[in-house]
Amino acid sequence: MSVIIDAAPSTQARAAWFQVEPGFWVANTDGRYLGAVERLRSGGFSARDETGVEVGWFAALAEARDAVTSEAR
C-alpha cells in the first residue's frame, strides 16, 4: 500500500491518499472518508465522492485527486 499526503490549496481538504490495490486509491482526512479514484481501462481516471457519486473523468491522476478533495469541503 502506498500513501500520498496532498498539501492541497486552502479551498480543498488536505488528504491522505492510500493505494489499496493497483489502480484504486482512497482518500481521508482526520478519519473522514473523502472519496476514491480508479484507473480506467481507457487510461483515464474516474473520481467519486464520499457517497460514491462520480464527480468526473480525468486524464491525469492528480486532476482526479484534486476533484475528490475539492468536493470535500
C-alpha positions in Angstrom: 0.0 0.0 0.0 1.3 3.4 -0.8 0.4 6.7 0.9 0.4 10.2 -0.6 -0.2 13.2 1.5 -1.6 16.1 -0.5 -0.8 19.6 0.5 -4.0 21.0 -1.1 -4.8 24.6 -1.6 -7.0 26.2 1.1 -10.1 25.7 -1.0 -9.6 21.9 -0.8 -9.4 19.4 2.1 -5.9 18.2 3.0 -6.0 14.5 2.2 -4.0 11.3 2.8 -4.3 9.1 -0.3 -3.9 5.3 0.0 -3.4 3.0 -3.0 -5.4 0.0 -1.7 -4.9 -2.1 -4.8 -3.3 -1.4 -8.2 -5.2 1.4 -9.9 -7.5 2.2 -7.0 -6.9 5.0 -4.4 -9.0 6.2 -1.5 -8.6 9.5 0.5 -9.3 10.5 4.0 -8.7 13.4 6.3 -8.9 13.3 10.1 -10.5 9.9 9.8 -13.2 11.1 7.4 -13.5 9.2 4.1 -13.4 11.7 1.2 -13.7 9.5 -1.9 -11.9 7.4 -4.4 -10.1 7.4 -7.7 -10.0 4.5 -10.1 -7.8 4.0 -13.1 -10.0 3.1 -16.1 -9.1 0.7 -18.9 -9.2 3.7 -21.3 -6.2 5.1 -19.3 -8.2 7.9 -17.7 -9.3 8.2 -14.1 -12.8 8.2 -12.5 -13.2 10.2 -9.3 -16.0 9.6 -6.8 -17.1 11.5 -3.7 -17.6 10.0 -0.2 -21.1 8.7 -1.2 -19.8 7.0 -4.4 -21.2 9.6 -6.8 -19.0 10.1 -9.8 -17.6 13.7 -9.8 -15.9 13.3 -13.2 -13.5 11.6 -15.5 -9.9 12.9 -15.8 -6.9 12.3 -18.0 -4.4 12.6 -15.1 -4.4 11.1 -11.6 -3.6 14.4 -9.9 -6.6 16.0 -11.6 -8.9 13.2 -10.3 -7.5 13.5 -6.8 -8.0 17.3 -6.8 -11.6 16.8 -7.9 -12.2 14.5 -4.9 -10.7 16.9 -2.4 -12.4 19.9 -3.8 -15.8 18.2 -3.4 -14.9 17.6 0.3 -15.3 21.0 2.0 
